[in-house]
Amino acid sequence: MSTHGHGHGHGHGHGHEHREGFLGKVKEIFVPHSHDSADKVDTALEASQEGLRCLKISFAGLIVTAMIQTVIVIYTNSVALLGDTLHNYADALTAIPLAIAFLVGRRLATRAYTYGFGRAEDLAGIIVVILIALSSAYAGYEAVTRFVHPSDVRHVGVLIIAGVAGFLGNEIVAQYRIRTGKRIGSAALVADGLHARTDGFTSLAVVLSAVGAWLGFPPADPIIGLLITLAILFVLRDAAREVYRRLMDAVDPALVDQAEAVIRATPGVIDVQGVQLRWLGHSLRAEARISVDTNTSLVDAHHLSHEVEHNLVHGVRRLTSATIHAEPLDPEASAAHELVAHHH
């Protein structure tokens, strides 16, 4: 039995399909291509540090964006832009629960929390999903309100500048958070990046509504608002799916195939069964049963288990620890399994 864990890893190439064509590129904006994890970061501590750095930089970017819009709100007295500006301030504040989660996740395991505190990120992910849901509700409410109580849009040129600034600021932050989240294996940070993207959509609605008013079509404002609400709902679906899968210990099946291939390629391993992977914060844990020759000594079987673990840590993205159970390839050994089979 091997319970020894390594706190490092090395990235290896992996294949995946990319969306092609114009429609594929558009879909990539709303639903970015995702694996359960991407390239490796050397340690879980470095992953947390990179996540915190991302949150600090994106927080500053969103605050600057919101401050620019605040000045324009005062100048234009635009209610629509005021709502978008307040939304951007709120989005910047989502960095707080995520930062707390990253810090908590770095705490060492205790007698009560024997696996550590990596799940704190998943809890933060739930908060982010709730905020995206509130974003969609807010956008829908604003759109319906403008249908019922239409209002003139003034200073169209300035509003367009403010909306463009809001969209670009949020989209830059969204891409940075999503890219960093996938690199360090943080579903919560990816979800928060999607949240920033929804705020970019609301800023874009300000631009399009201003253009509609400039063209002499005031209903463009609420119509576009409803379309933006629909887009946010799609983002909500994918963010919720990302966080739900992490909470339910789902992994990319390709990772399981990769782990099995690595184990089978280890000299001395005859067969492998029961491969299980699960996320704990930024890192993956694995369990597996390997079959070895019946004449293999206990010492050699123990050594082989460690060798399998070593190969897994170096061959599977973001895997930091594995528990390997070695058992003899002997029909008579099945009697031993019957002792615990009824517990599974």
C-alpha positions in Angstrom: 0.0 0.0 0.0 1.4 3.4 -1.0 0.1 6.5 0.8 3.2 8.7 0.1 2.4 12.0 -1.7 4.5 14.2 -3.8 4.1 18.0 -3.8 5.3 18.6 -7.3 4.4 17.7 -10.8 5.4 18.1 -14.4 3.2 19.0 -17.4 2.8 16.7 -20.3 1.2 17.3 -23.6 -2.4 16.2 -24.2 -4.7 16.3 -27.1 -8.1 17.9 -27.4 -10.5 19.2 -29.9 -10.8 22.9 -30.7 -13.9 24.5 -32.1 -13.4 25.7 -35.7 -15.0 28.3 -37.9 -16.8 31.6 -37.1 -19.5 30.0 -35.0 -17.0 28.1 -33.1 -15.1 31.2 -32.2 -18.2 32.9 -31.1 -19.2 30.0 -28.9 -15.6 30.0 -27.4 -16.3 33.5 -26.1 -19.5 32.4 -24.2 -18.3 28.9 -23.3 -14.4 28.8 -23.2 -12.8 25.5 -24.0 -12.1 23.7 -20.7 -10.4 20.7 -19.3 -10.6 19.6 -15.7 -7.1 21.2 -15.5 -4.5 22.4 -17.9 -0.7 22.9 -17.5 0.8 22.1 -14.2 2.0 24.5 -11.5 4.8 23.2 -9.5 3.1 23.1 -6.1 -0.4 23.7 -4.6 1.2 26.7 -2.7 2.4 28.2 -6.0 -1.1 27.7 -7.5 -2.6 29.5 -4.6 -0.1 32.3 -4.9 -0.8 32.7 -8.6 -4.5 32.7 -8.0 -4.1 35.4 -5.4 -2.0 37.5 -7.8 -4.7 37.1 -10.4 -7.3 38.3 -8.0 -5.3 41.3 -7.0 -4.6 42.4 -10.5 -8.1 41.8 -11.8 -9.6 43.6 -8.7 -7.5 46.7 -9.5 -8.6 46.5 -13.1 -12.3 46.4 -12.3 -12.0 49.2 -9.7 -10.3 51.4 -12.3 -13.0 50.6 -14.8 -15.8 51.3 -12.3 -14.2 54.6 -11.3 -14.0 55.8 -14.9 -17.7 54.9 -15.3 -18.5 56.7 -12.1 -17.2 60.0 -13.5 -19.3 59.5 -16.6 -22.4 58.7 -14.6 -22.0 62.0 -12.8 -21.7 63.8 -16.1 -24.5 62.0 -18.0 -26.9 61.3 -15.1 -27.6 58.0 -16.8 -29.5 55.5 -14.7 -28.6 52.6 -17.0 -24.9 53.4 -16.7 -25.3 53.8 -12.9 -26.6 50.3 -12.7 -23.8 49.0 -14.8 -21.2 50.8 -12.7 -22.6 49.5 -9.4 -22.5 46.1 -11.0 -18.8 46.4 -11.8 -18.0 47.5 -8.2 -19.9 44.4 -7.0 -18.0 42.2 -9.4 -14.7 43.5 -8.1 -15.8 42.6 -4.6 -16.2 38.9 -5.6 -12.4 38.7 -5.4 -12.8 38.8 -1.6 -14.5 35.4 -1.0 -12.2 33.9 -3.6 -9.1 35.3 -1.9 -10.3 34.0 1.4 -10.8 30.6 -0.2 -7.3 30.5 -1.6 -5.8 31.5 1.8 -7.9 28.9 3.7 -7.1 26.2 1.1 -3.4 26.7 2.0 -3.9 25.6 5.6 -2.4 22.3 6.6 -4.6 19.2 7.2 -5.8 18.6 10.8 -7.2 15.7 12.7 -10.7 16.9 11.8 -10.0 18.0 8.2 -7.7 15.2 7.3 -7.7 16.0 3.6 -7.0 19.7 4.2 -9.1 22.7 3.2 -9.0 22.7 -0.6 -12.8 22.4 -0.8 -13.0 26.1 0.3 -12.6 27.1 -3.3 -15.7 25.0 -4.3 -17.7 26.9 -1.6 -16.5 30.2 -3.1 -17.5 28.9 -6.5 -21.1 28.5 -5.2 -21.1 32.2 -4.2 -19.9 33.2 -7.6 -22.6 31.2 -9.3 -25.2 32.8 -7.1 -23.8 36.2 -8.1 -24.1 35.4 -11.8 -27.7 34.3 -11.1 -28.3 37.7 -9.5 -26.7 39.4 -12.5 -29.1 37.7 -14.9 -32.1 38.7 -12.7 -30.8 42.3 -12.5 -30.3 42.6 -16.2 -33.8 41.1 -16.9 -35.4 43.4 -14.4 -33.7 46.5 -15.9 -34.8 45.5 -19.4 -38.5 45.0 -18.4 -38.4 48.2 -16.5 -37.2 50.1 -19.6 -40.1 48.6 -21.5 -42.6 49.8 -19.0 -41.0 53.1 -18.3 -39.0 54.2 -21.4 -36.6 57.1 -20.9 -34.5 59.2 -23.2 -30.8 58.5 -23.4 -28.6 61.6 -23.3 -25.0 62.3 -24.2 -25.0 59.3 -26.5 -21.3 59.6 -27.4 -20.1 59.7 -23.8 -22.3 56.7 -22.9 -20.8 54.7 -25.8 -17.3 55.5 -24.4 -18.4 54.4 -20.9 -19.9 51.2 -22.2 -16.9 50.3 -24.3 -14.6 51.0 -21.3 -16.8 48.7 -19.1 -16.9 46.0 -21.7 -13.1 46.0 -22.4 -12.2 46.2 -18.7 -14.5 43.3 -17.8 -13.5 41.2 -20.8 -9.7 41.6 -20.1 -10.3 40.6 -16.5 -12.5 37.7 -17.6 -9.9 36.3 -19.9 -7.2 36.7 -17.3 -9.2 34.9 -14.6 -10.4 32.1 -16.9 -6.9 31.5 -18.2 -5.3 31.5 -14.7 -8.1 29.4 -13.3 -7.7 26.7 -15.9 -3.9 26.8 -15.5 -4.0 26.2 -11.7 -7.0 24.0 -11.8 -9.4 26.3 -10.0 -13.1 25.9 -11.0 -14.1 28.8 -8.8 -11.7 31.2 -10.5 -12.9 30.1 -13.9 -16.5 30.7 -12.8 -15.5 34.2 -11.5 -14.0 34.9 -14.9 -17.3 34.0 -16.5 -19.0 36.3 -14.0 -16.8 39.2 -15.1 -17.7 38.4 -18.7 -21.4 38.7 -17.8 -20.7 42.2 -16.5 -19.0 43.0 -19.8 -22.2 42.0 -21.5 -24.2 44.5 -19.4 -21.7 47.2 -20.4 -22.1 46.2 -24.0 -25.9 46.6 -23.6 -25.2 50.3 -22.6 -23.3 50.8 -25.9 -25.9 49.1 -28.1 -28.8 50.9 -26.4 -27.0 54.3 -26.9 -26.5 53.5 -30.6 -30.2 52.6 -30.9 -31.1 55.9 -29.4 -28.7 57.7 -31.7 -30.4 55.9 -34.7 -33.8 57.0 -33.4 -35.0 53.6 -32.1 -35.4 53.9 -28.3 -36.9 50.4 -27.9 -33.4 49.1 -28.8 -32.4 49.6 -25.1 -34.8 47.1 -23.5 -34.6 44.7 -26.4 -30.9 44.5 -26.2 -31.2 44.2 -22.4 -33.3 41.1 -22.8 -30.8 39.6 -25.3 -28.0 40.3 -22.8 -30.0 38.6 -20.1 -30.3 35.5 -22.3 -26.6 35.5 -22.9 -25.9 35.7 -19.1 -28.2 32.7 -18.5 -26.0 30.6 -20.9 -23.0 31.8 -18.9 -24.8 30.9 -15.7 -25.5 27.4 -17.0 -21.8 26.7 -17.8 -20.5 28.3 -14.6 -22.9 26.2 -12.5 -22.0 23.1 -14.4 -18.3 23.7 -13.8 -18.8 24.2 -10.0 -21.3 21.3 -9.7 -18.9 18.9 -11.4 -16.2 19.9 -9.0 -18.4 19.4 -6.0 -19.5 16.0 -7.2 -15.9 14.9 -7.7 -16.2 14.7 -11.5 -13.0 14.6 -13.6 -12.3 14.5 -17.3 -12.6 10.8 -18.3 -9.4 11.4 -20.4 -7.5 11.8 -17.2 -8.7 8.4 -16.0 -7.6 6.9 -19.3 -4.3 8.6 -18.9 -3.8 7.3 -15.4 -4.6 3.8 -16.4 -2.2 4.0 -19.3 0.6 5.2 -17.0 0.0 2.4 -14.5 -0.1 -0.3 -17.2 3.1 1.0 -18.6 5.0 0.5 -15.3 7.1 -2.7 -15.5 5.8 -5.3 -13.0 2.2 -4.3 -13.2 0.1 -7.1 -14.8 -3.3 -5.4 -14.5 -5.0 -2.3 -13.0 -8.5 -1.9 -11.6 -10.5 0.6 -9.6 -8.8 3.8 -10.8 -10.4 6.7 -9.0 -9.5 10.4 -9.2 -10.8 13.4 -7.3 -10.0 17.1 -6.9 -8.9 18.6 -3.7 -8.4 22.3 -4.3 -5.8 22.7 -7.0 -4.6 19.2 -7.0 -5.8 15.7 -7.9 -5.6 12.6 -5.7 -5.7 9.0 -7.1 -6.5 5.5 -5.9 -6.0 2.3 -7.8 -5.5 -1.5 -7.4 -2.8 -3.2 -9.3 -2.3 -6.9 -9.9 1.3 -8.3 -9.5 2.8 -11.7 -10.0 1.8 -14.1 -7.2 5.5 -14.7 -6.3 6.2 -11.0 -5.8 7.5 -10.4 -2.3 5.9 -7.9 0.1 9.0 -5.6 -0.2 8.9 -5.7 -4.0 5.2 -5.1 -4.1 5.6 -2.1 -1.8 8.4 -0.8 -4.0 6.3 -1.3 -7.1 3.4 0.7 -5.6 5.7 3.6 -4.9 7.0 3.4 -8.5 3.5 3.5 -9.9 2.7 6.5 -7.7 5.9 8.2 -8.9 4.9 7.6 -12.5 1.4 8.9 -11.9 2.6 12.1 -10.3 4.9 12.8 -13.2 2.5 11.6 -15.9 -0.9 13.0 -15.0 -1.6 16.7 -14.9 -1.9 18.2 -11.4 -1.9 14.8 -9.7 0.1 15.2 -6.4 -0.7 12.0 -4.5 -1.8 8.4 -5.1 -2.7 5.4 -3.0 -1.8 2.2 -4.7 -3.0 -1.2 -3.4 -1.0 -4.2 -4.8 -2.6 -7.6 -4.9 -1.4 -11.0 -6.2 -2.8 -12.3 -9.5 -4.1 -15.5 -8.1 -7.7 -16.8 -8.2 -7.3 -18.0 -4.6 -6.7 -14.4 -3.5 -10.3 -13.6 -4.4 -11.3 -15.0 -1.1 -9.6 -12.1 0.6 -11.7 -9.6 -1.4 -14.9 -11.3 -0.3 -14.1 -10.1 3.3 -14.7 -6.5 2.2 -16.7 -6.9 -1.0 -20.1 -6.5 0.8 -19.0 -3.1 2.1 -18.7 -1.6 -1.4 
